[in-house]
Amino acid sequence: MLGSSRASGHGKEFPGGLGSSPVSGMHRAVKPIPRFTAQNHVILMVAANNMDVLVVEDDPRIARVVERALTDVGHRVEVAHDGLEGLTSAERGTHDLVVLDVMLPEMDGIEVARELRRQRLRTPILMLTARDAVPDRVRGLDAGADDYLTKPFALEELLARVRALGRRASDGNDDQLTVGDLVLDLARHEARRAEQSIELTAKEFDLLAYLMRHAGRVLSKDQITEHVWGYDSQATSNVVEIYIHYLRDKIDRGFARPLIRTVRGVGYTIKD
């Protein structure tokens, strides 16, 4: 099991070893963090849709283990270590899922979730809590969390809940993405603007879909490279520029109002 329990009479949390029961009142010797591979029989199921995941966790060890478990199954992971840092990262709106601890410095997870929902950001939130009491779970769900996991937890369950939230988000997506008069049909792999058909290569289609899923949000070259070309891709920022040029030539040429915009020094966005 991974996580912590609260020691009686103290305001401190103590880490439990992987596969161990919670400790109370004293530290248990921390085992080296294992590499989560099929060889050590930890259940790893490669996600059907690899996601951009934000992990907000102030315990360095838990954050490191969760990050490794998620990256090992193909997700791209960003880690924030306090509530304000997590809120700032989540406000960019570029993540597919937020794994959010409740007890955080600067700003607790309940406040972070509430503020994200106040801003109408719909990114799914999986809340981690050391509190198993029903009122605490209700507070998290009422603040906008989509699911919760109580510490200590098994990594297999964490990964299963991440997969479930990913499926839920995917099932909620329409078969079409629309920005202004531009329509991208995901099922038929077709693009149209003002009812004019647009021919796109596979990579151009993937890039346009990523931009349209995050319409109105500025995406950096690094984010685009990792999501469209893959985390281990050798693609450079120049490749992103070239493909943005290709898309502009096909999407915006001949129209009075361009949809694809450059935000200098930051990245690209698409908006009506």
ChimeraX attribute file (.defattr): number of C-alpha atoms within 10 A of each C-alpha:
attribute: neighborCount
match mode: 1-to-1
recipient: residues
	/A:1	17
	/A:2	22
	/A:3	25
	/A:4	24
	/A:5	20
	/A:6	17
	/A:7	15
	/A:8	10
	/A:9	7
	/A:10	8
	/A:11	7
	/A:12	12
	/A:13	19
	/A:14	17
	/A:15	26
	/A:16	25
	/A:17	21
	/A:18	19
	/A:19	12
	/A:20	15
	/A:21	17
	/A:22	21
	/A:23	17
	/A:24	16
	/A:25	14
	/A:26	10
	/A:27	13
	/A:28	15
	/A:29	9
	/A:30	11
	/A:31	9
	/A:32	8
	/A:33	13
	/A:34	12
	/A:35	13
	/A:36	19
	/A:37	13
	/A:38	10
	/A:39	8
	/A:40	9
	/A:41	8
	/A:42	14
	/A:43	15
	/A:44	17
	/A:45	14
	/A:46	15
	/A:47	18
	/A:48	11
	/A:49	12
	/A:50	18
	/A:51	20
	/A:52	21
	/A:53	25
	/A:54	23
	/A:55	24
	/A:56	28
	/A:57	26
	/A:58	19
	/A:59	17
	/A:60	11
	/A:61	15
	/A:62	17
	/A:63	18
	/A:64	14
	/A:65	18
	/A:66	21
	/A:67	19
	/A:68	18
	/A:69	23
	/A:70	25
	/A:71	19
	/A:72	16
	/A:73	17
	/A:74	19
	/A:75	20
	/A:76	21
	/A:77	19
	/A:78	15
	/A:79	21
	/A:80	19
	/A:81	18
	/A:82	21
	/A:83	26
	/A:84	19
	/A:85	16
	/A:86	25
	/A:87	19
	/A:88	13
	/A:89	18
	/A:90	24
	/A:91	17
	/A:92	13
	/A:93	19
	/A:94	20
	/A:95	20
	/A:96	20
	/A:97	23
	/A:98	26
	/A:99	25
	/A:100	29
	/A:101	28
	/A:102	25
	/A:103	19
	/A:104	20
	/A:105	14
	/A:106	11
	/A:107	16
	/A:108	17
	/A:109	29
	/A:110	23
	/A:111	17
	/A:112	25
	/A:113	29
	/A:114	17
	/A:115	16
	/A:116	20
	/A:117	15
	/A:118	12
	/A:119	9
	/A:120	10
	/A:121	14
	/A:122	16
	/A:123	22
	/A:124	22
	/A:125	24
	/A:126	25
	/A:127	24
	/A:128	25
	/A:129	24
	/A:130	19
	/A:131	16
	/A:132	11
	/A:133	10
	/A:134	8
	/A:135	10
	/A:136	15
	/A:137	20
	/A:138	12
	/A:139	12
	/A:140	24
	/A:141	19
	/A:142	13
	/A:143	19
	/A:144	23
	/A:145	25
	/A:146	17
	/A:147	18
	/A:148	21
	/A:149	21
	/A:150	19
	/A:151	20
	/A:152	22
	/A:153	22
	/A:154	16
	/A:155	22
	/A:156	15
	/A:157	13
	/A:158	21
	/A:159	20
	/A:160	15
	/A:161	16
	/A:162	23
	/A:163	19
	/A:164	14
	/A:165	19
	/A:166	20
	/A:167	15
	/A:168	12
	/A:169	15
	/A:170	12
	/A:171	10
	/A:172	9
	/A:173	11
	/A:174	11
	/A:175	12
	/A:176	15
	/A:177	17
	/A:178	19
	/A:179	17
	/A:180	11
	/A:181	12
	/A:182	21
	/A:183	20
	/A:184	21
	/A:185	16
	/A:186	15
	/A:187	9
	/A:188	9
	/A:189	15
	/A:190	15
	/A:191	23
	/A:192	16
	/A:193	18
	/A:194	10
	/A:195	10
	/A:196	11
	/A:197	12
	/A:198	14
	/A:199	14
	/A:200	17
	/A:201	11
	/A:202	10
	/A:203	12
	/A:204	17
	/A:205	19
	/A:206	17
	/A:207	20
	/A:208	23
	/A:209	20
	/A:210	18
	/A:211	21
	/A:212	21
	/A:213	15
	/A:214	18
	/A:215	20
	/A:216	18
	/A:217	18
	/A:218	21
	/A:219	22
	/A:220	17
	/A:221	19
	/A:222	15
	/A:223	18
	/A:224	18
	/A:225	20
	/A:226	16
	/A:227	19
	/A:228	20
	/A:229	18
	/A:230	15
	/A:231	16
	/A:232	8
	/A:233	11
	/A:234	11
	/A:235	15
	/A:236	12
	/A:237	13
	/A:238	10
	/A:239	14
	/A:240	21
	/A:241	14
	/A:242	11
	/A:243	15
	/A:244	19
	/A:245	13
	/A:246	14
	/A:247	19
	/A:248	15
	/A:249	11
	/A:250	15
	/A:251	21
	/A:252	15
	/A:253	11
	/A:254	9
	/A:255	10
	/A:256	7
	/A:257	9
	/A:258	14
	/A:259	19
	/A:260	21
	/A:261	16
	/A:262	13
	/A:263	11
	/A:264	7
	/A:265	8
	/A:266	11
	/A:267	18
	/A:268	21
	/A:269	20
	/A:270	22
	/A:271	17
	/A:272	14
